[in-house]
Structure formats: structure tokens, C-alpha cells
Amino acid sequence: MALNVIWMMAVLVFGFMVGRISMYGQEEPPEQEENASEGKKFARRIRGYRAEEKGQSWSVGSPVSGVMTRQLEGERPTVVIYPDSDRLYAPAGGKITRLFPMGNSFLFTTEFGTELYIQAGDINDDLLVRHYRPRVVQNEVVGKGKLLLEFDRKGLEADGASAEVAVCVESCLYGGGVRMTAGEHVKAGEEILQICEPSQQEAFSNG
């Protein structure tokens, strides 16, 4: 009789433990839940911009302070800056949709739907990876001014590599236009590009 009772208690304890393990297996870790929550909020902001009236325009800030070296128009408008510091910041609120292996380049989708390619330094030599210290992870949602990357300008140049930072517009949510607005010198966060609705393109061209 006592043996049967002990056996039944053991079965009950085992069943309880299996149930707890199954329950924990179905729960998402807190970090994943937080990232999923931020991703949902970001998606809602994108939908919100889509719902706005036409004729809007949005600002892309400079990710670094420094001297403007090139402004290239065309299908992929690009701004190139020689930085005066070793820190690169988010040019707008948005999401790191891709962090490339060397850690010095990103695909960045702004909260108004413009996709930017941002690159610091040279990507042609894997040995240069030691000069880059990314401060974000892929799929992270960030606010404007968030530190994305620290890099060693002097180290890059000592190795014969460029320390310039490039910001390239890959696509726009509405198929709109891009206006270059940067001066000769820029500060981090200062507007360098203006993204406009198609209805604003003519006004920008005439301006």
C-alpha cells in the first residue's frame, strides 16, 4: 500500500515538472518580447505615415559631424562626409533592418518609410573589422540620435583606408523625390537630405 502511494506521488511530481517545462518552452524570453513589441510599434508608425495627407516631406539628419565631400544625385542619391569624430548616430527614428558582417554598414529603414544604406570607412578589407564597434543589433528599433557605431578614424587612415561616411537613399515609401540640403560643414543630426512626396518634387526642383 505504502509503495503504491509513493509511486502515485512520483507520477504526480513528474507530471507537474513536465507541465512546467512545456509552459516555459512556449514563453518567449523577455528580450524577444521587448523586440517584438518595438517592432509592432514601428510597423504602426509606418502605417501612420502612409495614412497622412499627400504633400508631406521628411528630414534625414547627418549621422556624423564633419565636412561634406560629395553629393551625388541620380537613382541612389548619396551624401559623403569626412567625419570629425569617431561616432555615428541614427539620422532619424527607424529600424536597423540589416547589419552587415563587418559591423560598419547598415540598411536603415526610417519611420517614414525611406530605406537608407549607411557606411563608415572601407569595406574591402576584412582585416579592418578591428576598427569598427557597432552599438546596435539587427532589427533593433532606434530613435534619432541613437549611437549606432564607434570607429577608429586614425586607425583606418593609418591602414590606408577611407574614414568617410556615406548615406545613400535606396528607396522611398511613396516613390518620392530627394533634395540635398547639406551645407559645406554639418553637425550630427543636422538635416542633409529632405524626402518629399511626388507632389512636392516640382516645388523642390523650382526652389
TORBARO-209162 format. One line per field, with one value per atom (N, C-alpha, C): y, x, z; atom name. Coordinates in nm, 4 decimals. Atoms other than C-alpha are relative to their C-alpha. Layout:
REM TORBARO-209162
py <- Y/...
px <- X/...
pz <- Z/...
roke <- CA/...
REM end
This chain:
REM TORBARO-209162
py <- -0.1203/0.0000/0.1255/-0.1147/0.2430/0.0175/-0.0065/0.1551/0.0628/-0.0576/0.2405/0.1504/-0.1440/0.5781/0.0738/-0.0634/0.6597/0.0073/0.0034/0.5553/0.1068/-0.1016/0.7780/0.1408/-0.1326/1.0753/0.0315/-0.0196/1.0276/0.0350/-0.0282/1.0221/0.1419/-0.1348/1.3426/0.1065/-0.0956/1.5229/0.0077/0.0036/1.4097/0.0759/-0.0686/1.5302/0.1499/-0.1439/1.8673/0.0616/-0.0516/1.9123/0.0080/-0.0021/1.8192/0.1176/-0.1120/2.0727/0.1327/-0.1247/2.3481/0.0187/-0.0096/2.2670/0.0386/-0.0324/2.2775/0.1452/-0.1383/2.6086/0.0962/-0.0877/2.7672/-0.0083/0.0138/2.6285/0.0833/-0.0769/2.8188/0.1499/-0.1426/3.1521/0.0536/-0.0638/3.3964/0.0681/-0.0728/3.5354/0.1470/-0.1412/3.8919/0.0878/-0.0825/4.0382/-0.0149/0.0220/3.8767/0.0669/-0.0647/4.0005/0.1506/-0.1444/4.3541/0.0396/-0.0297/4.3456/-0.0120/0.0183/4.2132/0.1168/-0.1131/4.4905/0.1262/-0.1173/4.7591/-0.0108/0.0203/4.6060/0.0306/-0.0286/4.6262/0.1496/-0.1451/4.9900/0.0679/-0.0562/5.0650/-0.0189/0.0282/4.8990/0.0927/-0.0912/5.1108/0.1415/-0.1335/5.4285/0.0097/0.0016/5.3299/0.0130/-0.0084/5.2740/0.1394/-0.1350/5.6113/0.1000/-0.0903/5.7902/-0.0236/0.0300/5.6119/0.0656/-0.0539/5.7472/0.1521/-0.1460/6.1106/0.0564/-0.0664/6.3616/0.0127/-0.0150/6.3996/0.1380/-0.1282/6.6806/0.0115/-0.0019/6.5813/-0.0065/0.0193/6.5952/-0.0333/0.0468/6.4417/0.0235/-0.0386/6.5130/-0.1180/0.0969/6.2889/0.0792/-0.0718/6.4125/-0.0627/0.0543/6.3698/-0.0968/0.0948/6.0619/0.0394/-0.0444/6.2404/0.1506/-0.1369/6.5863/-0.0059/0.0009/6.6797/0.0883/-0.0792/6.8214/-0.0795/0.0627/6.7442/-0.0107/0.0193/6.5926/-0.0269/0.0288/6.4717/-0.0046/0.0163/6.4960/-0.0496/0.0654/6.2584/-0.0196/0.0187/6.2749/-0.1185/0.1131/6.0130/-0.0971/0.1011/5.6894/-0.0306/0.0260/5.6464/0.1211/-0.1218/5.9944/-0.0334/0.0348/5.9828/0.1252/-0.1063/6.2184/-0.0648/0.0531/6.1587/0.1082/-0.0953/6.3222/-0.0513/0.0352/6.3274/0.0381/-0.0283/6.2967/0.0640/-0.0566/6.4931/-0.0680/0.0785/6.2343/-0.1476/0.1449/5.8565/-0.0637/0.0524/5.8177/0.0277/-0.0096/5.7568/-0.0231/0.0013/5.8230/-0.0239/0.0219/5.7358/0.1337/-0.1256/6.0023/0.0339/-0.0174/5.9598/-0.1150/0.1172/5.7322/-0.1110/0.1081/5.3905/-0.1344/0.1384/5.0283/-0.0470/0.0604/4.8507/-0.1275/0.1163/4.6170/-0.0990/0.0923/4.4751/0.0606/-0.0376/4.4954/-0.0914/0.0805/4.3819/-0.0577/0.0769/4.1373/0.0792/-0.0737/4.3881/0.0972/-0.0858/4.5964/0.1478/-0.1428/4.9271/0.0499/-0.0436/4.9382/-0.0594/0.0343/4.9214/0.0258/-0.0408/4.9099/0.0518/-0.0688/5.1520/0.0485/-0.0430/5.1948/0.1042/-0.1068/5.5275/-0.0239/0.0159/5.5553/0.0607/-0.0504/5.7439/-0.0792/0.0959/5.4516/0.0120/-0.0130/5.5635/-0.0966/0.0942/5.2977/0.0641/-0.0586/5.4234/-0.1080/0.0810/5.2485/0.0930/-0.0834/5.3913/-0.0790/0.0695/5.3037/0.0921/-0.0732/5.4181/-0.0724/0.0590/5.3614/-0.0946/0.0896/5.0896/-0.1391/0.1353/4.7503/-0.1040/0.0898/4.5956/-0.0870/0.0758/4.4523/-0.0500/0.0589/4.2112/0.0303/-0.0276/4.2965/0.1320/-0.1302/4.6436/-0.0116/0.0185/4.4947/0.0431/-0.0372/4.5709/0.1483/-0.1443/4.9421/0.0367/-0.0283/4.9099/-0.0671/0.0525/4.8672/0.0376/-0.0312/4.8532/-0.0001/-0.0136/4.9578/-0.0331/0.0444/4.8176/-0.1404/0.1328/4.4815/0.0052/0.0060/4.3802/-0.0074/-0.0087/4.4533/0.0880/-0.0913/4.6990/0.1270/-0.1250/4.9951/0.1099/-0.1057/5.3212/0.1358/-0.1384/5.6894/0.0791/-0.0867/5.9718/0.0362/-0.0329/6.0353/-0.1169/0.1188/5.6814/-0.0343/0.0404/5.5768/-0.1354/0.1236/5.3146/-0.0671/0.0554/5.2746/0.0904/-0.0688/5.3731/-0.0568/0.0470/5.3554/0.0841/-0.0612/5.4456/0.0653/-0.0707/5.7121/-0.0075/-0.0021/5.7362/-0.1387/0.1361/5.3589/-0.0384/0.0280/5.3323/0.0674/-0.0752/5.6027/-0.0510/0.0574/5.4500/-0.1277/0.1216/5.1302/0.0293/-0.0382/5.3245/-0.0073/0.0099/5.3066/0.1346/-0.1213/5.5774/-0.0011/-0.0138/5.7091/0.0716/-0.0750/5.8790/-0.0795/0.0585/5.8153/0.0343/-0.0197/5.7686/-0.0331/0.0242/5.7938/-0.0039/0.0200/5.6563/-0.0320/0.0279/5.6644/-0.1156/0.1184/5.3172/0.0032/-0.0055/5.3701/0.0897/-0.0824/5.5892/-0.0672/0.0659/5.4689/0.0391/-0.0485/5.6847/0.0148/-0.0229/5.6826/0.1468/-0.1440/6.0481/0.0395/-0.0535/6.2698/0.0280/-0.0277/6.3578/0.1333/-0.1296/6.7047/0.0067/-0.0168/6.7680/0.1333/-0.1234/7.0222/0.0294/-0.0163/6.9871/0.1159/-0.1022/7.2732/-0.0600/0.0471/7.2525/-0.0727/0.0648/7.1660/-0.0408/0.0469/6.9612/-0.0467/0.0544/6.8654/-0.1253/0.1216/6.5283/0.0384/-0.0295/6.5398/0.1108/-0.1091/6.8408/-0.0566/0.0532/6.7895/0.0019/0.0083/6.6682/-0.0382/0.0423/6.5223/0.0269/-0.0159/6.6006/-0.0926/0.0960/6.3294/0.0597/-0.0645/6.4568/-0.0948/0.0691/6.3248/0.0348/-0.0331/6.3072/0.1374/-0.1288/6.6143/0.1181/-0.1072/6.8099/0.0112/0.0018/6.7215/0.1224/-0.1151/7.0011/0.1239/-0.1164/7.2544/0.0016/0.0070/7.1317/0.0364/-0.0273/7.1454/0.1492/-0.1420/7.5010/0.0846/-0.0740/7.6012/0.0039
px <- 0.0833/0.0000/0.0869/-0.0908/0.2758/0.0762/-0.0728/0.4630/-0.0852/0.0911/0.1579/-0.0144/0.0127/0.1217/0.1231/-0.1256/0.4871/0.0060/0.0003/0.4508/-0.0927/0.0950/0.1440/0.0547/-0.0573/0.3214/0.1105/-0.1085/0.6208/-0.0562/0.0635/0.3928/-0.0543/0.0551/0.2198/0.1093/-0.1108/0.5504/0.0585/-0.0538/0.6806/-0.0910/0.0946/0.3628/0.0046/-0.0084/0.3895/0.1235/-0.1246/0.7521/-0.0070/0.0149/0.6708/-0.0860/0.0877/0.3894/0.0712/-0.0752/0.6191/0.1006/-0.0973/0.8848/-0.0691/0.0744/0.6263/-0.0438/0.0461/0.4926/0.1139/-0.1145/0.8394/0.0465/-0.0421/0.9151/-0.0842/0.0882/0.6184/0.0157/-0.0165/0.7088/0.1203/-0.1130/0.9327/0.0850/-0.0861/1.2369/-0.0393/0.0387/1.1796/0.0586/-0.0624/1.4276/-0.0726/0.0716/1.2446/-0.1365/0.1306/0.9114/0.0130/-0.0211/1.0510/0.0272/-0.0304/1.1953/-0.1248/0.1229/0.8656/-0.0936/0.0861/0.6776/0.0456/-0.0531/0.9084/-0.0234/0.0249/0.8741/-0.1437/0.1411/0.4943/-0.0264/0.0165/0.5115/0.0559/-0.0620/0.7461/-0.0891/0.0903/0.5076/-0.1219/0.1142/0.2215/0.0379/-0.0429/0.4265/0.0086/-0.0069/0.4936/-0.1402/0.1379/0.1194/-0.0571/0.0477/0.0546/0.0473/-0.0512/0.2799/-0.0696/0.0708/0.1060/-0.1371/0.1350/-0.2251/-0.0031/-0.0010/-0.1097/-0.0375/0.0359/-0.2203/0.1230/-0.1088/-0.0152/0.0635/-0.0683/0.2352/0.0925/-0.0875/0.4459/0.1467/-0.1434/0.8240/0.0621/-0.0635/1.0622/0.1500/-0.1404/1.4125/0.0888/-0.1041/1.7203/0.1186/-0.1118/1.9895/0.1339/-0.1341/2.3626/0.0346/-0.0381/2.4903/0.1279/-0.1264/2.8195/0.0151/-0.0442/2.9683/0.1223/-0.1168/3.2202/-0.0159/-0.0059/3.2929/-0.0625/0.0618/3.0771/0.1025/-0.0979/3.2977/-0.0643/0.0687/3.0466/-0.1512/0.1446/2.6769/-0.0349/0.0251/2.5689/-0.1496/0.1410/2.2241/-0.0161/0.0268/2.0565/-0.0970/0.0922/1.8730/0.0231/-0.0332/2.0535/0.0743/-0.0649/2.1193/0.0890/-0.0982/2.4276/0.0702/-0.0767/2.5937/0.1209/-0.1232/2.9557/0.0619/-0.0496/3.1038/0.1315/-0.1213/3.4530/-0.0246/0.0415/3.3823/0.1106/-0.0968/3.5484/-0.0072/0.0056/3.4644/-0.0082/0.0002/3.4605/-0.1337/0.1324/3.0866/-0.1008/0.1022/2.7983/-0.1369/0.1301/2.4365/-0.1136/0.1174/2.0910/-0.0453/0.0378/1.9895/-0.1482/0.1445/1.6188/-0.0457/0.0543/1.3940/-0.0185/0.0135/1.3860/0.0434/-0.0322/1.4938/0.1231/-0.1169/1.8232/-0.0481/0.0548/1.6874/0.1090/-0.1108/2.0315/0.1291/-0.1339/2.3681/0.0975/-0.0897/2.6417/0.1156/-0.0939/2.9112/0.1145/-0.1133/3.1951/-0.0434/0.0508/2.9715/0.0045/-0.0136/3.0379/-0.1001/0.1006/2.7422/-0.1357/0.1359/2.3665/-0.0981/0.1208/2.0418/-0.0922/0.0755/1.8274/-0.1311/0.1317/1.4527/-0.0540/0.0502/1.3285/-0.1466/0.1393/0.9937/-0.0956/0.0852/0.8647/0.0208/-0.0013/0.9497/0.1125/-0.1141/1.2732/0.1104/-0.1082/1.5433/0.1342/-0.1325/1.8988/0.1068/-0.1195/2.2320/0.1042/-0.0963/2.4825/0.1283/-0.1285/2.8506/0.1067/-0.1148/3.1516/0.1271/-0.1292/3.5012/-0.0039/-0.0229/3.6175/-0.0555/0.0532/3.4514/0.0743/-0.0689/3.7078/0.1068/-0.1048/3.9433/-0.0544/0.0548/3.8209/0.0858/-0.0880/4.1239/-0.0354/0.0368/3.9767/-0.1108/0.1116/3.6982/0.0365/-0.0419/3.9032/-0.0225/0.0203/3.8408/-0.1471/0.1435/3.4586/-0.0621/0.0687/3.2467/-0.1479/0.1430/2.8739/-0.0640/0.0683/2.6470/-0.1484/0.1386/2.3200/0.0011/0.0139/2.1927/-0.1037/0.0963/1.9957/-0.1429/0.1429/1.6198/-0.0286/0.0234/1.6695/-0.0697/0.0708/1.4294/0.0635/-0.0746/1.6053/-0.0640/0.0417/1.5294/0.1103/-0.1013/1.7067/0.1044/-0.1082/2.0472/0.0555/-0.0519/2.0956/0.1386/-0.1335/2.4634/-0.0074/0.0024/2.4947/0.1367/-0.1325/2.8692/0.1083/-0.1249/3.2061/0.1078/-0.1040/3.5019/0.1261/-0.1307/3.8703/0.0465/-0.0393/3.9330/0.1506/-0.1463/4.3062/0.0531/-0.0422/4.3434/-0.0282/0.0346/4.1631/0.0979/-0.0890/4.3754/0.1436/-0.1343/4.6959/0.0139/0.0008/4.5965/-0.0299/0.0216/4.5425/-0.1441/0.1423/4.1617/-0.0690/0.0794/3.8991/-0.0742/0.0782/3.7316/-0.1315/0.1206/3.4473/-0.1268/0.1308/3.0817/-0.0945/0.0924/2.8285/-0.1426/0.1430/2.4493/-0.0665/0.0591/2.2674/-0.1485/0.1441/1.8918/-0.0267/0.0282/1.7945/-0.1413/0.1387/1.4177/-0.0814/0.0924/1.1298/-0.1367/0.1290/0.7935/-0.0976/0.0982/0.5927/0.0565/-0.0613/0.8353/0.0275/-0.0188/0.9017/0.1406/-0.1294/1.1996/0.0879/-0.0985/1.5130/0.0660/-0.0645/1.6513/0.1228/-0.1225/2.0111/-0.0074/0.0121/2.0089/0.1217/-0.1178/2.3532/0.0868/-0.0982/2.5992/0.1392/-0.1385/2.9775/0.0430/-0.0260/3.0019/-0.1328/0.1241/2.7421/0.0289/-0.0058/2.6741/-0.0864/0.0801/2.5401/-0.1443/0.1413/2.1606/-0.0519/0.0406/2.1562/-0.0471/0.0587/1.9455/0.1000/-0.0822/2.1374/-0.0833/0.0890/1.8503/-0.1437/0.1429/1.4835/-0.0735/0.0773/1.2470/-0.1384/0.1271/0.9368/-0.0954/0.1035/0.6091/0.0153/-0.0066/0.5814/-0.0580/0.0632/0.3557/0.0889/-0.0909/0.6408/0.1239/-0.1235/0.9094/0.0168/-0.0077/0.8264/0.0336/-0.0282/0.8285/0.1465/-0.1406/1.1715/0.0878/-0.0797/1.3027/0.0024/0.0096/1.1787/0.0657/-0.0611/1.3128/0.1490
pz <- 0.0000/0.0000/0.0000/-0.0077/0.1018/-0.1302/0.1279/-0.2183/-0.1082/0.0994/-0.4285/0.0183/-0.0273/-0.2560/-0.0481/0.0440/-0.3170/-0.1521/0.1464/-0.6813/-0.0576/0.0484/-0.7292/0.0199/-0.0253/-0.5700/-0.1002/0.0971/-0.8001/-0.1374/0.1292/-1.1065/-0.0036/-0.0066/-0.9931/-0.0105/0.0055/-0.9354/-0.1402/0.1360/-1.2744/-0.0967/0.0881/-1.4472/0.0194/-0.0289/-1.2722/-0.0653/0.0582/-1.3837/-0.1515/0.1461/-1.7454/-0.0420/0.0316/-1.7431/0.0093/-0.0160/-1.6133/-0.1125/0.1096/-1.8715/-0.1296/0.1217/-2.1520/0.0003/-0.0094/-2.0252/-0.0292/0.0239/-2.0172/-0.1446/0.1389/-2.3606/-0.0937/0.0872/-2.5015/0.0204/-0.0265/-2.3408/-0.0759/0.0645/-2.5262/0.1055/-0.0925/-2.3427/0.0033/-0.0109/-2.2142/-0.1091/0.1027/-2.4678/-0.1324/0.1251/-2.7601/0.0039/-0.0121/-2.6284/-0.0171/0.0118/-2.5973/-0.1435/0.1402/-2.9507/-0.0865/0.0772/-3.0884/0.0228/-0.0317/-2.9093/-0.0720/0.0700/-3.0504/-0.1508/0.1422/-3.3968/-0.0382/0.0268/-3.3761/0.0043/-0.0086/-3.2661/-0.1242/0.1200/-3.5569/-0.1213/0.1121/-3.8051/0.0043/-0.0121/-3.6673/-0.0424/0.0414/-3.7182/-0.1511/0.1468/-4.0807/-0.0582/0.0496/-4.1346/0.0221/-0.0289/-3.9729/-0.1029/0.1028/-4.2214/-0.1324/0.1242/-4.5086/-0.0025/-0.0079/-4.3841/-0.0034/-0.0009/-4.3779/-0.1366/0.1246/-4.6376/-0.0895/0.0952/-4.9531/0.0162/-0.0076/-4.9881/0.1201/-0.1162/-4.6867/-0.0430/0.0197/-4.6578/0.1344/-0.1222/-4.4053/-0.0064/-0.0116/-4.2830/0.0381/-0.0354/-4.2767/0.0535/-0.0598/-4.0396/-0.0345/0.0212/-4.0676/0.1121/-0.1050/-3.8826/0.0728/-0.0608/-3.8062/-0.0186/0.0246/-3.7717/-0.0902/0.0870/-4.0375/-0.1217/0.1232/-4.3813/-0.1141/0.1155/-4.6840/-0.1122/0.1073/-4.9541/-0.1356/0.1266/-5.2156/0.0212/0.0038/-5.3013/-0.1399/0.1275/-5.5758/-0.0195/0.0309/-5.7334/-0.0947/0.0879/-5.9505/0.0629/-0.0502/-5.8808/0.1484/-0.1409/-5.5475/0.0554/-0.0507/-5.4068/0.1202/-0.1023/-5.1850/0.0517/-0.0650/-4.9386/0.0666/-0.0595/-4.8327/0.0880/-0.0991/-4.5231/0.0582/-0.0739/-4.3778/0.1453/-0.1378/-4.0029/0.0837/-0.0926/-3.7255/0.1374/-0.1240/-3.4579/-0.0368/0.0229/-3.4176/0.0339/-0.0349/-3.3538/-0.1108/0.1043/-3.5920/0.0647/-0.0660/-3.4905/-0.0999/0.0853/-3.6248/-0.0593/0.0659/-3.8822/0.0124/-0.0205/-3.7976/0.0888/-0.0668/-3.5987/-0.1020/0.0972/-3.7588/0.0540/-0.0354/-3.7615/-0.0765/0.0642/-3.8336/-0.0697/0.0694/-4.0993/-0.0428/0.0239/-4.1755/0.0523/-0.0453/-4.0022/-0.0726/0.0819/-4.2405/0.0848/-0.0822/-4.1199/0.0621/-0.0562/-4.0732/0.1094/-0.1063/-3.8492/-0.0282/0.0300/-4.0261/-0.1029/0.0961/-4.2628/0.0369/-0.0411/-4.2173/-0.1132/0.0688/-4.4036/0.1092/-0.1039/-4.2080/-0.0593/0.0473/-4.2617/0.0967/-0.0859/-4.1287/0.0326/-0.0390/-3.9534/-0.1024/0.1083/-4.2616/-0.1286/0.1095/-4.4873/-0.1005/0.0908/-4.6557/0.0428/-0.0301/-4.6782/-0.0329/0.0152/-4.6278/0.0134/-0.0204/-4.6724/0.0597/-0.0714/-4.4234/0.0175/-0.0087/-4.4359/0.0542/-0.0524/-4.2368/-0.0418/0.0345/-4.3703/-0.1181/0.1137/-4.6051/0.0287/-0.0185/-4.6598/-0.0837/0.0926/-4.8938/0.0663/-0.0680/-4.6323/0.1332/-0.1229/-4.3645/0.1224/-0.1126/-4.1500/0.0693/-0.0573/-4.0936/0.1035/-0.0924/-3.8817/0.1419/-0.1356/-3.5709/0.0295/-0.0185/-3.6273/0.0224/-0.0087/-3.6022/0.1226/-0.1182/-3.2904/-0.0060/0.0084/-3.3701/0.1377/-0.1285/-3.0825/-0.0084/0.0167/-3.2165/-0.0585/0.0592/-3.3365/-0.1115/0.1099/-3.6436/0.0546/-0.0343/-3.6216/0.1218/-0.1125/-3.3360/-0.0487/0.0281/-3.3383/0.0832/-0.0688/-3.2507/-0.0264/0.0196/-3.2101/-0.0670/0.0612/-3.3920/0.1046/-0.0908/-3.2359/0.0790/-0.0665/-3.1072/-0.0556/0.0437/-3.1180/-0.0706/0.0782/-3.3948/-0.0076/0.0294/-3.4342/0.0571/-0.0317/-3.2916/-0.0917/0.0916/-3.5293/0.0193/-0.0207/-3.5324/-0.1299/0.1231/-3.7966/-0.0238/0.0156/-3.7334/-0.0333/0.0303/-3.7359/-0.1439/0.1393/-4.0695/-0.0955/0.0891/-4.2292/0.0087/-0.0140/-4.0874/-0.0820/0.0819/-4.2707/-0.1469/0.1393/-4.5931/-0.0453/0.0332/-4.5776/0.0201/-0.0146/-4.6069/0.1335/-0.1225/-4.2919/-0.0272/0.0347/-4.4816/0.0320/-0.0284/-4.4006/-0.1154/0.1118/-4.6812/0.0430/-0.0217/-4.6630/-0.1369/0.1322/-4.9668/0.0136/0.0002/-5.0322/-0.0952/0.0805/-5.1522/-0.0581/0.0471/-5.1792/0.0916/-0.0768/-5.0648/0.0001/-0.0155/-4.9400/-0.1091/0.0959/-5.1784/-0.1409/0.1296/-5.4694/-0.0224/0.0068/-5.3898/-0.0384/0.0385/-5.4517/0.1199/-0.1034/-5.2586/-0.0309/0.0159/-5.2058/0.0892/-0.0777/-5.0974/0.0736/-0.0783/-4.8156/0.0862/-0.0867/-4.6543/-0.0459/0.0299/-4.6335/-0.0056/0.0104/-4.6527/0.1263/-0.1282/-4.2827/0.0624/-0.0625/-4.0962/0.1420/-0.1346/-3.7376/0.0059/-0.0160/-3.6265/0.0320/-0.0188/-3.6503/-0.0889/0.0890/-3.8849/-0.1337/0.1230/-4.1979/-0.1151/0.1208/-4.5030/-0.1220/0.1079/-4.7093/0.0403/-0.0235/-4.7447/-0.0958/0.0782/-4.8610/-0.0225/0.0300/-5.0393/-0.0709/0.0761/-5.1742/-0.1475/0.1427/-5.5556/-0.0325/0.0274/-5.5436/0.0373/-0.0424/-5.3825/-0.0894/0.0775/-5.6365/-0.0881/0.0885/-5.8787/0.0782/-0.0838/-5.5989/0.0408/-0.0359/-5.4885/-0.1194/0.1188/-5.8442/-0.0313/0.0287/-5.8890/0.1069/-0.1107/-5.5478/-0.0128
roke <- N/CA/C/N/CA/C/N/CA/C/N/CA/C/N/CA/C/N/CA/C/N/CA/C/N/CA/C/N/CA/C/N/CA/C/N/CA/C/N/CA/C/N/CA/C/N/CA/C/N/CA/C/N/CA/C/N/CA/C/N/CA/C/N/CA/C/N/CA/C/N/CA/C/N/CA/C/N/CA/C/N/CA/C/N/CA/C/N/CA/C/N/CA/C/N/CA/C/N/CA/C/N/CA/C/N/CA/C/N/CA/C/N/CA/C/N/CA/C/N/CA/C/N/CA/C/N/CA/C/N/CA/C/N/CA/C/N/CA/C/N/CA/C/N/CA/C/N/CA/C/N/CA/C/N/CA/C/N/CA/C/N/CA/C/N/CA/C/N/CA/C/N/CA/C/N/CA/C/N/CA/C/N/CA/C/N/CA/C/N/CA/C/N/CA/C/N/CA/C/N/CA/C/N/CA/C/N/CA/C/N/CA/C/N/CA/C/N/CA/C/N/CA/C/N/CA/C/N/CA/C/N/CA/C/N/CA/C/N/CA/C/N/CA/C/N/CA/C/N/CA/C/N/CA/C/N/CA/C/N/CA/C/N/CA/C/N/CA/C/N/CA/C/N/CA/C/N/CA/C/N/CA/C/N/CA/C/N/CA/C/N/CA/C/N/CA/C/N/CA/C/N/CA/C/N/CA/C/N/CA/C/N/CA/C/N/CA/C/N/CA/C/N/CA/C/N/CA/C/N/CA/C/N/CA/C/N/CA/C/N/CA/C/N/CA/C/N/CA/C/N/CA/C/N/CA/C/N/CA/C/N/CA/C/N/CA/C/N/CA/C/N/CA/C/N/CA/C/N/CA/C/N/CA/C/N/CA/C/N/CA/C/N/CA/C/N/CA/C/N/CA/C/N/CA/C/N/CA/C/N/CA/C/N/CA/C/N/CA/C/N/CA/C/N/CA/C/N/CA/C/N/CA/C/N/CA/C/N/CA/C/N/CA/C/N/CA/C/N/CA/C/N/CA/C/N/CA/C/N/CA/C/N/CA/C/N/CA/C/N/CA/C/N/CA/C/N/CA/C/N/CA/C/N/CA/C/N/CA/C/N/CA/C/N/CA/C/N/CA/C/N/CA/C/N/CA/C/N/CA/C/N/CA/C/N/CA/C/N/CA/C/N/CA/C/N/CA/C/N/CA/C/N/CA/C/N/CA/C/N/CA/C/N/CA/C/N/CA/C/N/CA/C/N/CA/C/N/CA/C/N/CA/C/N/CA/C/N/CA/C/N/CA/C/N/CA/C/N/CA/C/N/CA/C/N/CA/C/N/CA/C/N/CA/C/N/CA/C/N/CA/C/N/CA/C/N/CA/C/N/CA/C/N/CA/C/N/CA/C/N/CA/C/N/CA/C/N/CA/C/N/CA/C/N/CA/C/N/CA/C/N/CA/C/N/CA/C/N/CA/C/N/CA/C/N/CA/C/N/CA/C/N/CA/C/N/CA/C/N/CA/C/N/CA/C/N/CA/C/N/CA/C/N/CA/C/N/CA/C/N/CA/C/N/CA/C/N/CA/C/N/CA/C/N/CA/C/N/CA/C/N/CA/C/N/CA/C/N/CA/C/N/CA/C
REM end
